[in-house]
Amino acid sequence: MRVLLQRVSRARVRVGGEITGEIGAGYVALIGVARGDTQADMDYLCRKIAALRLWPDEAGKMNRSLLEAVAAPAVLAISQFTLLADTRRGLRPSFDAAAPPEEARPLYEGLIAQLRTAGVNVATGVFQADMDVELVNQGPVTVLLDSRDGVAEKTQITGRV
């Protein structure tokens, strides 16, 4: 799974002209699910999103997590299979690495449920819909998270996943 995480002061998503999700300070999380992703990938990204220290402390250093820094921590979660685009050959991206919708939806929805359980207010777009996303990127701060990085890290440390 890949998540493009953007720290925002506000954001909203519209589907067919109607607002389906809106947040104040928090993150916009563009979420792409790859073929073969599992619960372990989802768990890793949930922990990262909630605990990643991308918010300033009193000294102005990025040293606080979303849960520590924002009174009402929020994430606007948007499904985005295009994060799995392969652009290495030619000019037309290949999306073969993206999971099919029936495989991706449970992991996307599971990530949302886990974030809510962790104390994050989660607003969403509509899975598989054509969406208009508006955001004010604060900083700007944008970070790409890939669960395969975490799985590799865990494998190297423990010898197993």
Steps between C-alpha positions, in 0.01 A plus 500: 500500500608854434378813670584851388456696821458878492481718811211741449328785677174398327377272224184367339392264228204526265333229297250616242509850646407379851746517791554144627779576746654806664760559771683783673862450607631151433612288208375426153588136441495386140488121530605248236471126555737269312438143389595265781467755782385351829382590848867548597537776239187670631612471864841648420353802323244566772777512761712726279218745422398538864854522643709669229645822641419760236360774727711775658583515870560821696841541333348466152655157433286222354485299819132431572257246364154581372352368824730723710481818297140540385208551740264304273736278296354431156581322177328540166544154343483480121539178301750550218614201297718729285760502781597156367573629148805358326645767270833335422411410142332716240266789563187316611515390864428139586275435797554123510651526851176644641269256672162440336211677679372185673846451655571868568172608661526285818855626568405863431195474727701307761761777514224755557349288778840457670570874489161567660578245772831684561307821575518670161190657343490368144307656214502329162442529134309230314689186401539476117331838442627793298578753774601864532737546794572846640769552761729754657834324544657640815875544491485357236554156648451196276632151577473175302449190714536151357409199712754287314771715661366407844464132418861492375617684813317257727633201307860621531468555875313183598564270206126460445190706439 
